[in-house]
Amino acid sequence: MKKIYTLLILTCSFMLFTALSPSQVQAATQKIGVVFSESSEKYANTIHPGGTYEGQTVSPKVDYSSTYNKELKAFLLYQQQGFNVEKIYEKDLNNLESLSQYDAIVFSYTVMMNHKQRENVKMYVHNGGGAIFAFQTARNESAKFPKPGQMDLSPLIYDVDSWVMEWDNLTEVFNARFIDDIQLGNSTVSNKNTAHQITQNATKELGKNTLNLKKSDTEWVEIIKPWQGGNSTPILFFSNYDSTDKPQTMKKNEFGAAHAIQYGKGRVVQIGFKIYDYINITEKADWQDGENGVAFSTTQGDKDAQAFMKHSLNWVAENHNDNVPRKYSISLNSDGVQSYIAPSGKFVFYSTVTVKNNGNVPARGTLKVEILDANGNVVGKGHERYIPGLAADTTTDNADKKDISTHSEKYQIFMPGNLAVGTYTIRTSFVEGRDDRKNADEKFATVAEIKTLSRVKGSNKAVIGTAPLFSDVANSGGAYYDIKNLHALGIIKGSGGKFNPQGTLTRVQATEMVLRALGIAPSGSATLNASDIKPGDYGYAVLATGARQGIISLENGKINAHQPMTRANMARALVNGFKLQGFSPNTFTDVPSSHAYYKEIQALYALGITTGYSDNTFKPNNTVTRQNFAQFVNRTLYANSK
């Protein structure tokens, strides 16, 4: 009887699934999370005065309509549409592994996030997750939640100082730059065509060619501009309106109201208007503020909005082979490099330096110029300039019409007039990271160029030259640019003018390279309880500091300083040192989930730092050459900008 009963259940289940459309089967089997953000819910109902902060006008914060109701409406909508939905909370955003169990995550007005949560959401999408950002996602810093009676300084713009980086470390997911918050009166949102799968399927379901969502009163909308040549496609537009507070910026049918975005292996739909105001949910639930889930009386387009949200979720959650590689590419160029003795007696060095973003992700950081003597000590004061945003295309700023993918400036450095005769190094570098970030894994130099400055006896000028690279590193080699960049950054030194690229890298050498890349000096106070090394021995401070940072660890009570670095230990050093995160369904045949460094190796694969071998192995016990490690470190610098 039990066998017959089981067979009956299986037969009924089979009949049910064969009666469903492919999209219905997908919806029922995939796992969807709807975010219920406690701080975003609380923030909506706070009131704060306006004022002035560092010369900027801070607008008063008024009471908004319930964010919780939007979250609940999203949850019930997708539940009614047959999706397998769960509620997830802010604590879940703190753990990338927790997020990675979901095929897609819906953020309904999740305005509040902290730096770690934004980073986790970014990596979740990059690793292949789907997301819907329904209005104002992650534009406020939850760590700066405003206190009663004080100005609201939680909007990220007060920290990032540039609309290029409006969403801070989550910005690159949007493939766009923020333009402005704009008011529209009596507005219409619609699609220009049905070229994209989302609008194609939504209009097909409704039996018409155009989606129309209308709002008769005034509405705040957020305007973004996709990078040129990027992977953000407008699929709905602000097609019509009677009035706007910023006519110089806003143009009908010019800006997208919703965008379909591909980032890494994941997909995102960004929505720049309050789409849940248009949706009607009649189900009884614990609605707040006397609302009951019905659409706002000033809106039209309930069915259009519901169909759009349904097919947006289908698109971001479906199985696909998308992979848009992340390209971090910053170039530095110094022109007109000159030096002379000033009337004051000081030795003056000056130049014009240009830093340009050639990649597909925005960048920000500190442009830094230093003069170094033969021992690597800085001579003179040097020059620094923080650049809050370099766009990922040659777009122009609305205010001054300048290319905001490029920054160029003249500078001069004063050095002692009695500068000793000899050859010095001019290092120009770009230190990636927000200027107020303090952790080593959040702020480090990624790119550099070096020149030589030779002070000749009896001359009041210096000769500027090209800094030589190692004699045994050919510019035709596959690792040439990696080695050249790390040499310019001071991460690799070589010996006797040679690098020995095919030589075996020892554990102490690898640890020293990672510490240099992170800008961490070996600490004299760090200790190491190893049986094969003692304080004062060569490499002790390096290895003790590396162990403190999780870069290196003991093996059976020994540090094995001069033993070869293995590929598995390399993965540990990079992941722990740079706090890398990444998950991938790919499994190397020789790295089972039980392997001690399984997660670290998977993270390197997910971030594109390693691809493994052609036979789908990683060879974790193989040793790493000096050239190989230079490649891995340089890729890590580019993959880890935050």
C-alpha positions in Angstrom: 0.0 0.0 0.0 2.9 2.4 0.8 4.4 1.8 -2.6 1.1 2.5 -4.3 0.7 5.7 -2.2 4.2 6.9 -3.1 3.7 6.1 -6.8 0.4 8.1 -6.7 2.2 11.1 -5.2 5.0 11.0 -7.8 2.4 10.6 -10.6 0.4 13.6 -9.4 3.6 15.6 -9.0 4.7 14.7 -12.6 1.2 15.6 -14.0 1.3 18.9 -12.1 4.7 19.9 -13.4 3.9 18.8 -17.0 0.8 21.0 -16.8 2.9 24.1 -15.9 4.7 26.3 -18.3 8.5 26.3 -18.2 8.5 29.7 -16.4 6.0 28.4 -13.9 8.2 25.4 -13.2 11.2 27.7 -12.8 9.3 30.0 -10.4 8.2 27.1 -8.2 11.6 25.5 -8.0 14.0 28.4 -7.6 14.6 30.1 -4.2 13.8 33.8 -4.0 14.6 36.0 -1.0 12.7 39.3 -0.3 14.7 41.6 2.0 13.0 43.0 5.0 15.4 45.7 6.2 14.7 46.8 9.7 16.9 49.9 9.5 15.3 51.0 6.2 11.8 50.5 7.7 12.7 52.6 10.8 14.4 55.2 8.6 11.3 55.8 6.5 9.4 57.2 9.5 12.1 59.4 11.0 12.0 63.2 10.8 15.2 65.3 10.9 16.1 69.0 10.5 18.0 70.5 7.6 21.2 72.5 7.9 24.7 72.8 6.5 27.5 70.2 6.5 31.0 71.1 5.3 29.5 73.8 3.0 26.8 71.5 1.6 23.1 72.1 2.2 21.4 69.2 4.0 17.7 69.0 3.3 15.2 68.2 6.1 14.3 64.5 6.3 10.5 64.1 6.2 8.3 61.1 7.1 8.0 58.7 4.2 5.3 56.1 3.5 5.9 52.7 5.0 8.9 50.8 3.6 7.7 47.6 5.4 4.5 47.8 3.3 6.6 47.8 0.1 8.6 44.8 1.3 5.4 43.0 2.3 3.8 43.9 -1.0 6.8 42.4 -2.9 6.7 39.2 -0.8 2.9 38.7 -1.3 3.1 39.6 -5.0 5.7 37.0 -5.8 4.0 34.5 -3.6 0.8 34.9 -5.6 2.7 34.7 -8.8 3.9 31.2 -7.8 7.5 32.0 -6.8 9.1 30.1 -3.9 9.8 33.2 -1.7 11.3 33.6 1.7 11.8 36.6 3.9 15.4 37.5 4.6 16.7 40.1 7.0 19.6 42.6 7.5 21.7 40.0 9.4 21.6 37.8 6.3 23.2 40.6 4.2 26.3 40.3 6.5 27.1 36.8 5.2 27.9 36.1 1.5 27.5 32.4 2.0 23.9 32.9 3.3 23.0 35.1 0.3 24.5 32.5 -2.1 21.7 30.0 -1.4 19.2 32.2 -3.2 18.7 32.3 -7.0 17.6 35.9 -6.7 17.0 38.5 -4.1 14.5 41.4 -4.2 15.4 44.7 -2.5 12.3 46.8 -2.1 13.3 50.3 -1.1 16.3 48.9 0.9 17.9 52.3 1.2 20.0 51.4 4.3 23.1 49.2 4.1 26.6 49.2 5.6 29.9 48.8 3.8 30.2 45.1 4.4 26.6 44.4 3.3 27.1 46.4 0.0 30.3 44.4 -0.6 28.4 41.1 0.0 25.6 42.1 -2.4 28.2 43.1 -5.0 30.0 39.7 -4.7 26.7 37.8 -4.6 25.7 39.3 -8.0 29.2 38.9 -9.4 29.3 35.3 -8.5 26.0 34.6 -10.4 23.1 35.8 -8.2 20.1 37.7 -9.5 18.8 40.9 -7.9 16.0 43.4 -8.2 16.8 46.9 -6.9 13.4 48.5 -6.6 14.1 52.2 -5.9 16.7 53.9 -3.7 18.7 50.7 -3.1 21.8 51.2 -0.8 22.1 54.9 -1.1 22.4 55.5 2.7 24.9 54.3 5.2 23.3 52.4 8.0 26.3 52.9 10.2 25.4 56.6 10.2 21.7 56.2 11.0 20.6 59.7 12.1 20.0 60.4 15.8 16.8 62.2 16.9 17.0 66.0 16.5 20.2 65.8 14.3 20.7 66.3 10.6 20.4 63.3 8.4 23.9 62.6 7.1 23.3 59.0 6.2 23.1 59.6 2.4 26.3 58.1 1.0 27.0 61.2 -1.1 28.4 62.9 2.1 31.0 60.1 2.3 31.8 59.3 -1.3 31.9 63.0 -2.5 31.1 62.0 -6.1 28.0 61.0 -8.0 30.2 58.6 -10.0 30.4 56.5 -6.8 26.8 57.2 -5.5 26.4 53.6 -4.2 29.9 53.4 -2.8 31.4 50.0 -3.2 28.2 48.6 -4.8 28.4 51.2 -7.6 30.0 49.0 -10.2 27.1 46.6 -10.2 24.8 49.3 -11.7 27.1 49.8 -14.7 26.0 53.5 -14.5 26.6 56.8 -12.8 24.0 58.6 -10.8 22.6 61.8 -12.3 20.0 63.2 -9.9 16.8 62.9 -7.9 14.1 64.6 -9.9 10.4 65.5 -9.4 8.0 64.7 -12.1 4.3 65.8 -12.2 1.6 63.8 -14.0 4.2 61.3 -15.3 4.1 58.2 -17.5 6.5 55.3 -17.5 6.5 53.0 -20.6 8.7 51.0 -22.9 9.9 52.2 -26.3 10.1 48.7 -27.7 9.9 45.1 -26.8 13.5 44.2 -27.7 14.4 43.0 -24.3 13.1 39.6 -23.0 11.5 41.3 -19.9 9.3 43.7 -21.8 8.7 41.2 -24.6 7.3 38.6 -22.2 5.4 41.1 -20.1 3.6 42.7 -23.1 3.0 39.2 -24.6 1.3 38.1 -21.4 -0.9 41.2 -21.4 -1.7 41.0 -25.1 -0.4 44.5 -26.0 2.8 46.2 -27.2 3.3 48.9 -24.6 3.4 48.9 -20.8 1.9 52.1 -19.3 2.3 53.2 -15.7 0.8 56.6 -14.9 0.9 58.8 -11.8 -1.3 61.9 -11.7 0.5 63.6 -8.7 4.1 64.6 -8.2 6.6 61.8 -7.8 10.3 61.6 -6.9 12.4 59.5 -9.3 16.1 58.7 -9.5 17.9 59.2 -12.8 21.0 57.2 -13.8 23.1 57.1 -16.9 24.6 53.8 -18.1 28.2 53.7 -19.0 28.9 53.9 -22.7 29.6 50.4 -24.0 28.5 48.9 -20.6 26.0 46.2 -19.9 23.1 48.3 -18.6 20.1 48.4 -20.9 17.1 50.8 -20.4 13.9 48.8 -20.7 11.4 51.3 -19.3 11.6 55.1 -19.8 10.2 58.2 -18.3 8.3 58.8 -21.4 6.0 61.7 -20.5 5.3 64.3 -17.8 3.7 67.7 -17.4 6.2 69.3 -15.1 9.7 68.8 -13.6 11.8 70.7 -11.1 14.9 70.2 -13.2 14.1 70.9 -16.9 17.7 71.5 -17.7 18.5 67.9 -16.9 15.3 65.9 -17.6 14.2 65.1 -21.1 11.3 62.9 -22.1 12.2 59.5 -23.3 15.9 60.1 -22.6 16.5 58.4 -19.3 15.6 54.9 -18.3 13.1 54.3 -15.6 14.2 50.7 -15.3 17.4 49.0 -16.5 18.4 45.4 -17.2 22.0 44.9 -16.1 24.6 42.2 -16.5 27.5 42.2 -14.0 30.0 39.4 -13.7 27.9 36.2 -13.9 24.8 37.8 -12.4 21.8 39.8 -13.5 20.1 42.9 -12.0 17.0 44.9 -12.7 17.3 48.4 -11.4 14.0 50.4 -11.0 14.2 54.2 -10.5 10.6 54.9 -9.5 8.2 53.7 -6.8 6.8 50.8 -8.7 5.1 49.2 -5.7 2.8 52.2 -5.4 1.2 51.0 -8.7 0.6 47.5 -7.5 -2.7 46.3 -5.9 -2.5 43.5 -3.3 -5.8 42.7 -1.6 -4.6 40.0 0.7 -5.1 40.7 4.4 -1.8 41.0 6.3 -0.1 43.1 9.0 -0.1 46.3 6.9 1.2 49.5 8.6 0.1 53.1 8.7 -3.5 52.2 8.1 -2.7 51.0 4.5 -4.1 47.7 3.2 -2.0 46.8 0.2 -4.0 48.6 -2.5 -2.4 50.7 -5.1 -2.1 54.4 -4.6 -5.2 56.2 -5.8 -3.0 58.5 -8.0 -1.6 55.6 -10.0 -2.7 53.5 -13.0 -1.1 50.4 -14.4 -1.5 47.7 -11.7 -1.5 44.8 -14.2 1.4 46.3 -16.2 3.5 46.7 -13.1 2.7 43.2 -11.9 3.7 41.7 -15.2 6.8 43.7 -15.4 7.9 42.6 -11.9 7.1 39.0 -12.6 9.2 38.8 -15.8 12.0 40.9 -14.3 12.3 38.2 -11.6 12.1 35.4 -14.1 15.0 37.1 -16.1 17.4 37.7 -13.1 16.7 34.2 -11.6 16.8 32.0 -14.7 19.7 29.8 -15.6 22.0 31.5 -18.1 25.6 31.6 -19.2 26.2 35.3 -18.9 29.7 36.3 -17.8 30.8 39.9 -18.2 34.4 40.0 -17.0 35.3 42.7 -14.6 38.0 44.9 -16.1 39.9 47.2 -13.7 42.3 49.2 -15.8 44.0 52.5 -14.6 46.7 54.2 -16.6 49.2 56.7 -15.3 51.3 59.1 -17.5 53.7 61.9 -16.5 54.5 64.6 -19.0 56.9 67.5 -19.0 59.0 66.1 -16.2 61.5 68.7 -15.2 63.7 69.8 -12.3 65.8 72.8 -11.3 67.4 74.7 -8.4 65.0 77.4 -7.2 66.3 80.9 -6.0 65.4 79.7 -2.5 68.1 77.1 -2.9 65.7 74.1 -2.9 65.7 71.5 -5.6 62.4 71.5 -7.4 60.8 68.7 -9.3 57.6 69.2 -11.3 55.4 67.5 -13.9 51.9 67.0 -15.2 50.4 63.7 -14.3 47.3 62.1 -15.8 45.4 59.2 -14.4 42.7 57.6 -16.6 40.2 54.9 -16.1 40.2 52.5 -19.1 38.2 49.8 -17.5 34.5 48.9 -17.2 34.2 49.6 -13.5 34.5 53.1 -11.8 37.5 53.8 -9.6 38.5 56.2 -6.9 41.7 56.7 -4.9 44.7 58.8 -4.1 47.2 59.9 -6.8 50.6 59.8 -5.1 54.0 61.0 -6.3 57.2 60.2 -4.3 60.9 60.6 -4.8 62.9 57.7 -3.3 66.6 57.3 -2.6 68.6 54.2 -3.3 67.4 52.7 0.0 63.7 53.3 -0.7 63.4 56.3 1.7 61.2 59.2 0.6 63.0 62.4 -0.1 61.0 65.6 0.2 57.4 65.9 1.0 55.9 64.2 -2.1 52.5 65.0 -3.6 49.0 63.5 -3.0 45.6 64.2 -4.4 42.4 62.2 -3.6 40.2 61.6 -6.6 36.7 60.7 -5.5 35.5 59.2 -8.8 36.8 58.2 -12.2 33.9 57.1 -14.5 34.1 53.9 -16.4 33.6 55.7 -19.7 34.3 59.1 -21.3 31.0 60.5 -20.1 31.0 64.2 -19.2 30.0 65.9 -15.9 26.8 67.9 -16.1 28.4 71.0 -14.5 31.7 71.6 -16.3 31.4 69.2 -19.3 34.8 67.6 -18.5 35.6 64.0 -19.1 35.2 62.4 -15.7 37.1 59.2 -16.6 40.3 61.2 -16.5 42.1 63.4 -14.0 45.1 65.6 -14.9 47.0 68.0 -12.8 50.3 69.9 -12.5 52.3 69.5 -9.3 55.8 70.3 -7.9 57.9 68.7 -5.2 60.5 70.6 -3.2 63.6 68.7 -2.0 66.7 69.9 -0.2 69.1 72.0 -2.3 72.0 69.9 -1.1 70.4 66.8 -2.6 73.2 64.2 -2.9 74.6 63.3 -6.2 73.1 60.0 -7.4 70.1 58.3 -9.0 66.6 58.5 -7.4 63.3 56.9 -8.3 60.2 58.9 -9.1 57.2 56.7 -8.3 53.7 57.8 -9.4 51.1 55.5 -8.0 47.3 55.2 -7.6 46.2 54.0 -4.2 42.7 52.5 -4.7 40.1 53.1 -2.1 37.8 55.6 -0.4 40.0 58.2 1.5 38.4 57.5 4.9 38.9 53.7 4.8 41.6 52.5 7.2 41.9 48.7 6.8 44.8 47.4 4.6 42.5 45.2 2.5 40.3 48.3 1.6 43.0 50.7 0.6 46.1 49.8 -1.4 48.2 50.8 -4.4 47.1 49.1 -7.6 49.1 50.8 -10.4 52.4 52.6 -10.6 54.9 54.0 -13.0 58.5 54.8 -12.2 61.2 57.0 -13.7 64.7 57.9 -12.7 66.0 61.2 -11.5 69.8 61.5 -11.7 71.5 64.4 -9.8 74.8 65.2 -11.6 77.7 66.8 -9.7 78.1 70.5 -10.6 74.7 70.8 -12.4 71.6 72.7 -11.2 69.4 70.3 -13.1 68.7 66.6 -13.0 68.4 64.1 -15.8 65.1 62.3 -16.0 65.2 58.8 -17.5 63.3 55.6 -17.9 63.6 53.1 -15.0 65.0 49.8 -16.2 63.1 46.6 -15.6 64.8 43.3 -14.8 67.2 42.0 -17.5 65.7 38.5 -17.5 62.1 39.6 -18.0 61.2 39.9 -21.7 58.5 42.3 -22.8 57.1 39.5 -24.9 56.5 37.3 -21.8 53.0 36.6 -20.6 53.7 38.0 -17.1 55.6 41.1 -18.3 53.0 43.7 -17.3 52.3 42.0 -14.0 56.0 42.0 -13.1 56.5 45.5 -14.4 53.6 46.9 -12.3 54.6 45.1 -9.1 58.2 46.3 -9.6 57.0 49.9 -10.0 54.9 49.5 -6.9 57.9 48.2 -4.9 56.3 44.9 -4.2 59.0 42.9 -5.9 62.7 43.8 -5.8 64.8 41.2 -7.6 68.5 40.8 -7.0 71.4 42.0 -9.1 69.1 43.5 -11.7 67.4 40.1 -12.3 64.0 38.7 -11.2 64.6 35.0 -11.8 60.9 34.5 -13.0 61.1 30.7 -13.2 62.7 30.4 -9.8 60.8 28.7 -7.0 59.2 31.1 -4.5 59.7 30.4 -0.8 57.1 30.9 1.9 58.9 33.8 3.4 59.3 35.5 0.0 55.6 35.1 -0.8 54.6 36.4 2.6 56.8 39.5 2.2 55.2 40.2 -1.2 51.7 40.0 0.1 52.6 42.3 3.1 54.1 44.8 0.7 51.1 44.7 -1.6 48.9 45.4 1.4 51.2 48.2 2.6 51.8 46.4 5.9 55.3 46.7 7.4 56.7 43.8 9.4 56.1 44.3 13.1 58.8 43.9 15.7 56.1 43.0 18.2 54.6 40.1 16.3 55.5 36.7 17.7 55.6 33.2 16.2 55.5 30.0 18.2 57.4 27.9 15.6 60.0 25.3 16.4 62.2 26.1 13.3 62.6 29.9 13.7 63.4 32.3 16.5 63.4 36.1 17.0 66.3 37.7 15.1 66.4 35.0 12.4 66.0 36.2 8.8 62.4 36.6 8.0 61.1 36.2 11.5 59.3 39.6 11.7 57.8 39.0 8.2 56.5 35.6 9.0 55.2 36.5 12.4 53.3 39.5 10.9 52.1 37.3 8.1 50.8 34.8 10.6 49.0 37.5 12.5 47.3 38.6 9.3 46.3 35.0 8.4 48.6 35.0 5.3 50.8 32.1 6.5 50.3 29.4 9.1 52.4 26.7 10.9 52.7 23.2 9.5 53.1 20.6 12.2 54.6 23.3 14.5 57.0 24.6 11.8 56.8 27.7 9.6 59.1 26.2 6.9 60.3 29.7 5.9 62.5 28.5 3.0 60.3 25.7 1.7 58.5 26.3 -1.7 55.1 28.0 -1.6 52.4 25.7 -2.8 49.4 26.8 -4.9 47.0 25.9 -2.0 49.0 28.0 0.4 49.1 30.8 -2.2 45.3 30.7 -2.3 45.1 31.0 1.5 47.6 33.9 1.5 45.7 36.0 -1.0 42.2 35.3 0.3 43.1 35.9 3.9 45.4 38.9 3.2 43.0 40.7 0.9 39.8 39.4 2.5 38.6 38.1 -0.8 35.1 36.6 -1.1 33.7 34.4 -3.8 31.6 31.2 -4.4 31.5 29.1 -7.6 29.6 26.0 -8.6 32.8 24.9 -10.4 34.7 22.3 -8.5 38.3 21.3 -9.5 38.6 17.6 -9.7 41.6 17.6 -7.3 40.1 20.0 -4.8 37.1 18.3 -3.0 34.9 20.2 -0.6 36.8 18.5 2.2 40.1 20.1 1.2 41.5 22.4 3.9 41.6 25.3 1.4 38.6 24.5 -0.7 36.8 27.8 0.0 40.0 29.9 -0.7 40.6 28.2 -4.0 36.9 28.6 -5.0 37.2 32.3 -4.2 40.2 32.7 -6.5 38.3 31.0 -9.3 35.1 33.0 -8.8 37.1 36.3 -8.9 38.9 35.2 -12.1 42.3 35.3 -10.3 42.9 31.7 -11.3 41.3 29.5 -14.0 43.1 26.3 -13.1 44.4 23.9 -15.7 42.8 22.7 -18.9 42.0 19.3 -17.4 39.9 21.1 -14.7 42.5 20.6 -12.0 44.1 23.1 -9.7 47.1 21.1 -8.6 47.1 22.5 -5.0 50.3 20.8 -4.0 52.4 22.1 -7.0 54.9 24.9 -6.2 54.5 28.4 -7.4 57.2 30.2 -9.5 58.1 33.8 -8.8 56.5 34.7 -12.2 53.3 32.8 -11.3 53.0 34.5 -8.0 53.5 38.0 -9.5 50.6 37.3 -11.8 48.4 36.1 -9.0 49.2 39.1 -6.8 48.6 41.6 -9.6 45.3 40.1 -10.6 44.3 40.2 -6.9 45.1 44.0 -6.8 42.8 44.5 -9.8 40.0 42.1 -8.6 39.8 43.5 -5.1 39.2 47.3 -5.5 36.5 48.3 -3.0 
